[in-house]
Amino acid sequence: MWRTGDGLGDLGGDLPAVLDQLHALTEPLTHPAAARPPTAAAVAPATPASGPAGPPSDRAAGEEQGLPAGLLDAHPAVRALDCLLDYAASRALRDGQMPGDVLNLVAGVLAARGGDEAVAAVIGARLPLLHRRATAFTAAHHDEVYGLVPGRPSPAAAWLHDRRGPGLDPLLLAALDRGQLLAALREEPSGRAAFSVIHALLTGHDELLGDPVATWRELAAGPGGAETASAFLGHLALFTAMRPVDRTAVDTEQVWWTAALDAGLPPGALADAGYFAAALPDEVWLPLARRSAAHSPAQKDAGRVAEHAAAPPREPDALLLAVYVLTRPPPKARTTATSAATPAPCCKEPKPCPSPTARPRPRSCARH
């Protein structure tokens, strides 16, 4: 009801009771996850007890039973948190209007269980709304809300990697830490995060990642850096070929492609530049493609690159590009058991070498 706007009333007078119930269901999430209970063998007495057993509910003094880690999104506590955030969203028509009791509850949940995947996903789905309608709250809890730590769930990570695709929200992207965002791109250079970042670059937010040359060098740093940089460049090329209707920057691809060429990237880091074939005007594409092929001869989509290079005749760049692409090193042959077992020719003659028992033995055969 709150998502569709039909629940803006008081639910027939039952709104306070409904909210109390939702708060009660969510409250256990404000406590850290319970430790795993000890196994029966670990707590079993060494000898049978002589007296009657106590009731099963007996517990040591002060012992509490909290919710375990790794809750599913269908758990009542997670669903209640989801519902409360829908309620808060329906009340927040402007910044500062989200109910304070809900935000206080969310703060407690973030502190105790922000690293739970299901909890992070629920809050992450409302991250754009929190970013705009609860600015004081997100500023006070910046690290818990916007943090991107590899391998750790968070609201920002859940939003950025949402399986339905992150919302195209450049202003929210700009609130994320640049170094952490680059780390996310290194983990998935052609995934959902890359899609959102490239869309921001093409729609006028070219300052999002800072200096392009420095960004390329950071993307290519570490193990597998060449493949990472190449994959991101290829994603930029494929996005360009889609020709998004809401783009505002006219030379983003040229700026970032040129920066990649000027960044001194490792060999192979420009292989995916081949996907730019036919995506840009010839006067822009041809010199950049020629430089990319000189840097990384094993261009992706090489057939289309060669075909497109052959279109404008008498162009020196086109001729050089065709030479680079058509004379690129062949891929390494895969060694198989059959080829490994086949002996190399041992004679200069085209006929098979005679067996060791044959007479006479040819002098040209070193083995026999």
Steps between C-alpha positions, in 0.01 A plus 500: 500500500782742583679426172189576293401810696178345631628480854548870574216494750496347845396150383158540646641607835733201525819679389652532852446132573641400161811714551551362851487148364747580220741664746475199730577261216796709382653574842704174519699625200642777718700235690807319365447157354478221754795265528449146383358287782735233638453148376322242712823306551677808633240567768407141594602410856772240546270290723122474505335756725360355818220749541202571277570701187396862496265647243643547150468876531752521788791730408800641678446832668535794260507282187316647202394336181536729197441444132771305318716640223413444136127567520295446187305788348179315590575511874227694690752747642638582156153529352391729783803726437407507132144599585608775741725651233206500259297680765777756552531554125128568469532776762813665357388737228795730575834476673471469875150352505589136560365387839774531760411180682548300181836665429613433857405136455690483169805652671493224759461234232792641302723500805416142596416321176601726210726225368215249467421452132121502539505809723740684266277417202188642667671826595688517169174489305402827679846659469402755231207612716711520816764692307248772410236496774714422805821691435571563868466130572726387214761761595503376859534136387707553187734202534223253584277622215745580221791268582626258233729242656588202279335183625277676755131571432387859545205713383717669236635168372148355486376799300800499268475127423122463507410209273226715348765758411599801711299814461669745264578752771824696436453720807480196724807352330686822574433452872696173498868496582696517172763250607237252615302548178812428294557187707145390415570562131819294520296211637236530227624727217217412262212442740220700654728747677685574176168553320392758757838678500524520120145632478599776744805587288290519183237721662733781597645380831851471363654594835364189669826300484736795486785527250453235227871419463540448875182291506628266229825450686315417821266259322798321348690476829543159659462146369296470182516874447525481122187285474315730741581817309420335167163372625399847622606654168298238315195574716537868412512405132192279518308766694599753233366275226164493683476878449311583824239765436571691822869560439619861514879477464604475135865396531511280811616190313772694317626655824510171690638295211776756443575500871536123495754533217691765694498315832782259420287192569646149489491298176156368414316770697351646181386175339131577554537826305404286202138532610509868402496401131215680325394666827673833430557718194797389291697816565482428874515122493779435252801665668400370843440149365838501326679600821305240698590223256866603516483472880285182518508322161261223612194723461157370593249485214800508264294402196281807530804720569671378180181535298442853624865593444470392137208735438685834468758446221842667489496583871841437659343429838260251342784318326708482817200386701431217253864395519495492882177303513575253220856427615423471870660206680287186474351367823711249684422147388348279764722202576307173488596152599490392134735774378731448795524129427581549130880486455675773307650393166839349557618483137547761237327274252120531460454127557459361854820399672567125475481290810814436707516142370496602136820485293670712392446780752497845338778724621269803490297360792655603830260289704557178305 
